Amino acid sequence: MVNTEDFIKRLEFLLEYYAVSASAFADKLGIQRSGLSHLLSGRNKPSLDFVLKVIETFPEVDIYWLLNGKGNFPKTERNNESTAPFPTPQKTVTDLFTQEESKPLHNVNNQKPQEENNLSSFEEQEIERIVVFYANGVFKSYTPKK
């Protein structure tokens, strides 16, 4: 749970660090000025939406520092790596159209593997489903109408 008084102190520190008024800070975040005023006075507690807007608008603000005073401000790369909840996966680009040395694939239907470069055998096959994977982890599955 966030200690509201300490959160307000860190928020005031941000205003001072960036040399902006509370109204300019609210405008920069895209929130109502009264909302920030209520936060600074202790009337309201910070919402998740507010915290995320601060982190998004000011990337050098460490979320752990803002919420509970742990970490550094401005955050360092080393601090950023150590506080990440999940490691960032390394992106590997695979070209599906470049032929590589063929490796035997596990055939789910126990059919004989098809020969390389034999396009006519692919043309004779009925398409069951096409799946498109996006970089953000989302996928779409397309099934032909029969």
C-alpha positions as CSV (number, residue, x, y, z in Angstrom):
1,M,0.0,0.0,0.0
2,V,1.3,3.5,-0.9
3,N,2.0,5.9,1.9
4,T,0.1,8.9,0.6
5,E,2.2,11.5,2.5
6,D,5.5,10.2,1.2
7,F,3.9,9.9,-2.3
8,I,2.9,13.6,-2.1
9,K,6.5,14.5,-1.1
10,R,7.9,12.6,-4.1
11,L,5.3,14.3,-6.4
12,E,6.3,17.7,-5.1
13,F,9.9,16.8,-5.7
14,L,9.1,16.0,-9.3
15,L,7.4,19.5,-9.7
16,E,10.5,21.1,-8.3
17,Y,12.9,18.9,-10.3
18,Y,11.1,19.7,-13.6
19,A,10.6,23.4,-12.5
20,V,6.9,23.3,-13.4
21,S,3.8,24.5,-11.5
22,A,1.2,22.0,-10.5
23,S,-1.1,23.3,-13.2
24,A,1.6,22.9,-15.9
25,F,2.4,19.4,-14.6
26,A,-1.3,18.5,-14.8
27,D,-1.6,19.8,-18.3
28,K,1.5,17.9,-19.4
29,L,0.0,14.7,-18.0
30,G,-3.4,15.4,-19.6
31,I,-5.3,15.4,-16.3
32,Q,-7.5,17.9,-14.7
33,R,-5.8,20.5,-12.6
34,S,-8.2,20.0,-9.7
35,G,-7.4,16.3,-9.7
36,L,-3.7,17.1,-9.1
37,S,-4.6,19.6,-6.5
38,H,-6.6,17.0,-4.7
39,L,-3.7,14.6,-4.8
40,L,-1.2,17.2,-3.5
41,S,-3.5,18.2,-0.7
42,G,-4.0,14.6,0.4
43,R,-7.7,14.7,-0.3
44,N,-7.4,11.9,-2.9
45,K,-5.1,9.0,-3.3
46,P,-3.2,8.4,-6.5
47,S,-4.9,6.2,-9.0
48,L,-3.2,3.6,-11.2
49,D,-4.1,5.7,-14.2
50,F,-2.3,8.7,-12.7
51,V,0.8,6.8,-11.8
52,L,1.0,5.3,-15.3
53,K,0.6,8.8,-16.9
54,V,3.5,10.1,-14.8
55,I,5.7,7.1,-15.8
56,E,4.7,7.5,-19.5
57,T,5.2,11.2,-19.6
58,F,8.4,11.2,-17.7
59,P,10.3,8.0,-18.5
60,E,13.2,8.8,-16.1
61,V,10.8,8.4,-13.2
62,D,11.1,4.9,-11.7
63,I,7.7,3.5,-10.7
64,Y,9.1,1.9,-7.6
65,W,10.6,5.2,-6.5
66,L,7.4,7.0,-7.1
67,L,5.2,4.5,-5.3
68,N,7.3,3.6,-2.3
69,G,10.6,5.5,-2.4
70,K,12.7,2.5,-3.4
71,G,15.0,2.8,-6.4
72,N,16.5,6.0,-7.8
73,F,15.3,9.1,-9.4
74,P,16.2,9.7,-12.2
75,K,16.3,6.1,-12.8
76,T,19.5,4.5,-14.2
77,E,19.6,1.7,-16.8
78,R,21.0,-0.6,-14.2
79,N,18.1,0.2,-11.8
80,N,15.6,-0.3,-14.7
81,E,16.9,-3.7,-15.5
82,S,16.9,-4.9,-11.9
83,T,13.3,-3.8,-11.2
84,A,11.7,-5.1,-14.3
85,P,9.1,-7.7,-13.3
86,F,9.9,-9.8,-16.4
87,P,13.0,-9.8,-18.5
88,T,12.7,-8.3,-22.0
89,P,12.8,-11.1,-24.5
90,Q,15.4,-10.9,-27.3
91,K,13.7,-10.5,-30.6
92,T,14.7,-12.9,-33.2
93,V,13.7,-12.3,-36.8
94,T,13.0,-15.3,-38.9
95,D,12.5,-15.1,-42.6
96,L,10.0,-17.7,-43.6
97,F,10.8,-17.5,-47.2
98,T,14.5,-18.1,-47.1
99,Q,15.4,-21.7,-47.4
100,E,17.7,-23.1,-44.7
101,E,19.1,-26.5,-44.3
102,S,16.1,-28.7,-43.9
103,K,15.5,-30.3,-40.6
104,P,13.0,-33.0,-40.1
105,L,9.8,-31.7,-38.6
106,H,7.6,-33.6,-36.2
107,N,4.5,-34.6,-38.2
108,V,1.4,-34.4,-36.0
109,N,-0.7,-36.5,-38.4
110,N,1.9,-39.2,-38.8
111,Q,2.0,-38.5,-42.6
112,K,5.1,-38.9,-44.6
113,P,7.2,-35.6,-44.8
114,Q,6.7,-33.8,-48.0
115,E,9.7,-33.2,-50.3
116,E,11.3,-29.8,-50.4
117,N,10.5,-27.5,-53.4
118,N,7.6,-29.7,-54.4
119,L,5.0,-27.0,-54.7
120,S,2.5,-29.2,-56.5
121,S,2.1,-31.3,-53.3
122,F,1.2,-28.1,-51.4
123,E,-1.3,-27.0,-54.0
124,E,-3.2,-30.3,-53.7
125,Q,-3.5,-29.9,-50.0
126,E,-6.7,-28.3,-48.5
127,I,-5.9,-25.4,-46.1
128,E,-7.3,-26.1,-42.7
129,R,-6.3,-22.8,-41.0
130,I,-3.9,-19.9,-41.3
131,V,-2.5,-18.3,-38.2
132,V,-0.8,-14.9,-38.2
133,F,1.4,-14.0,-35.2
134,Y,2.1,-10.4,-34.4
135,A,5.2,-9.0,-32.6
136,N,3.1,-8.0,-29.6
137,G,2.1,-11.6,-28.9
138,V,-1.4,-11.4,-30.4
139,F,-2.4,-13.8,-33.1
140,K,-5.3,-14.2,-35.4
141,S,-6.6,-17.5,-36.8
142,Y,-8.3,-17.6,-40.2
143,T,-10.3,-20.6,-41.2
144,P,-11.5,-20.9,-44.8
145,K,-15.2,-21.1,-45.4
146,K,-16.3,-24.5,-46.7
